Amino acid sequence: MTEPPPVWLLDVDGVVNVARPGWGGPPRRSLVWADSEAVGYHVRWAPPLTDRIRALHDAGVVEVRWCTTWCPDAGQLERLWRLPPLARSLDADPMPRGSACWPLKLAAARAVLAVGRRLVWTDDEALPAGPDREALTAGGRALLIAPRPSRGLQPADLDRIAAFAAG
């Protein structure tokens, strides 16, 4: 029996939505309305990044799940970035913001590993340090990537994710 692909817990701000995404071309920008907060947010991203995320998910290399304060409004991002409907790892109502959300994200990561799945977690702020990090990464079952918040995920990060998923 083949092992299922790793679950990729994907944050948005500082990971995909960044000031200077790079990727060899001009970034795209859009105003995204967050119904849960009744406010619009400006987002900026590299289309090759969202294309690669979609390709990895669609090919079954990883199973992408939202793990972000955007979860209540992720449908807006899915349409904007042409992503399929993705599972949401967070369902708090109201959704805590900033560091108040970090324990929920850590719980989501632990839940992935608890059911025997491998884990990719990309987040610019919430990745744990110390014993929590050691527990997640023990045995090589998890890949944690904290990109620079102004640059977000870069091509080398996606290469690492693909290599980890390949085993």
Protein Blocks (a to p, Z undefined) as FASTA:
>chain_A
ZZddddddddfehplmcfblgnoiacdddddddfklopacdddddfklmmmmmmmmmnom
accddddfklmmmmmmmmmnopacdddfbfcdcddehjllmmmmmmmmmmmmmnopacdd
ddfklpcehjllmmmmgghlaccddddfklopafklmmmmmmmmnZZ
